[in-house]
Amino acid sequence: MVQPLLITEQLTPPLPDLTPFAALAFTSGHGVTAFAALTPDRSLPAVCVGDVTAATARAAGFGPVYSAAGDIGDLVRWLEAAELSGPVLSPGAVDRAGDLSGLVPDVRVETLAVYQAVPSRAGPPADIDLILLHSPRAARQLAAVWPADRPLPTLVALSPRWPDRLAGTARSAWQHIPTKTA
């Protein structure tokens, strides 16, 4: 059984004129999918945080597509090393784990919120063996909904830091399992 802690909702912001932008920067597949739903324009290069996001961008028809092959830090380094001819548009979530606009001082990055992650209305299932924490926000949501007197099952986190967000709750065994790059 799979039950998400957070679900994504598409937003419909007014799109800026894409002409001055040198590239798009995506930090998640959700950002790619949500932005692709807003515009048929696929003319800008897409720079993606990792290989999975890059595959999502290619499948959505973007090209050329580049992968920073890692995490937000790798994407920052990629953007710093690139000799871009203009600003970068970063379509993504309302609440971001890492905001590129403040992390790449030598590149003007404009953010555009194209989706939001909202808490699922479902409570924790009675019988559960494992919980995947895909973001710091998911860890915070788990801490908010998990009964304090109920032991947590095994946690699998995409980052070794995220289970620390569960301070003050019943603890469990947890492990960081390296995965393909986002």
N, C-alpha and C positions, 0 to 999 in steps of 0.2 A: 504494500500500500504506500502510495506517495501522497503526502499532504504538505503543501507549501506553507511556510511561515509568512511569506510575503507574496503578493500577486502584483503583476504589472498592469498599469492602465495607460493606454495611449493618450497623449495630449495633442492638441492641435494649435500650437502657437503660430503667430504670423511668421512666415519665413523671411529672413533677410535676403537682399539681393546677393546672390552667390558670386557675382562677377569679380569682386575684389579679393576673394579668398584664394589662397594658393593650394590649400588642401583641407580635407576633413580629418579629424582625429577622433577615433572611436575607442572607448574604454570598455565596451561590452557589446555582445551580440544584440541585446535588447535595444541599445542605442542605434545600431545599424538598422534593425527591423523597423523601429518606430520612425526613424528619419526617412527610410525608403518609402514608407507608407504616405509620407507627406509631400513628396515631390518625385517626379519621374526623372529629374536631372541626375545624371550619373557622370558628369563631365569632370569632376574634381578627383584628384588622387585621394585614396583613402589610406590613412596611416592607422594601423590597429595595434592595440596593446599586445595581442598574442595571436597565435596561429588559428585558434578556434574562431575568434572574432574576425580575423582576416578571411577565413573560409565562408563565414556568414556574409561578409561584404561582397566577396566574389559571387556567391549564389544570388545575391540581390542585384547583381549587374554592375557593381562598381568596378572601375578599373582605370588606371593601374591600382593595385592594392599592395600595400607593404605591411609586414608584420614586425613589430619590435621584439617579438619572440620572448615575452616575459610578463612583467608586471608594470605598474604605473611608472616606476623608476626607469625601467628600460624604455618606455615610451617617451618620457621626458628627455632621456639621453639621445634618442633617435631624433626628436624634434630639434634639440640643441645642435646636433651635428649636421642636420640638413640645411642646405642653403636655399631656403624658401623665398619666393619672390613677393610674398604678401602675408597677410594674417591667416590664421587657421581657425576654422569653425569646429567646435567640439559638441556635437549633439549627444545628449545623454540624459541621465536621470535628474530629477529635481534635487534630490539629496545624493551627493556623490561622496564616495570614500576618498577620492583624490581629485581635486579641482585643478585641471591643467592650467587654467588662467593664472593661477598664483604660483605655479611650480616651474614655469619656463620663462625666466625673466627677459631673455633676449628675443622671444617670439611673442607677437601679440596673438593671444588665444581668446576667442569669444565663445562663451558657452551658450547653448540653446537647450532648454529643457524640453524633451520630446516624449518622455514617459515619467511615470512615478511608480514607486513601489509602495504599496499600501498593505497594512496587516491583513492577513486572511481572517475571516470571521470564525473559522473552525478552531475549536480548542484542541489541545493535544490528545491524540488517540489513546485509548486505555492500554493497548498492547502495541508496544513499539520497541524495536531492537536497536535502532541506529538513527541518529539525526545528522544530516549534512548541513554545515554552516558555510554558505557560499559568500557571505559578506559580514562586515561588522554589524550592519543593521539587522541582519537575520539573527545574530547572536544576541543583540539587545532585545529583539522581539521575543526570542525564546525565553530570556530572563524575565520578561514582563508577563508571559502567559503560563510559565511552568509553575505548578504548585510547589511552594517552598518545602513541604514535607515529603515530596515525592522524589526519589532518587532519579537522576538523569541516566538515560542509557548511554551507550558509547556515542561520543561525538566525533565526527570526521570534519575537519576544517580545511579549507583551501589555503589558509594562512595560519601559522603556528601561534599568532597573537590573538586571534579572535575568541578562543574559549576563555581568555582572561576577562572578556566582557561579562562573564557569568558570575563575577564575584558577588557573594551574598546569597547565591542560590545553592540548592543541593548540588554537590559536585559529582562528577562521574569520571570514568576513564575516558581519555580523549587522545586522539592521535592526529598528527598532520600527515596526510598522504599526498606526496607530490603528484601533480597531475600534468596533463598537457597544458601549455600556456593558454591563458584566457584569450 
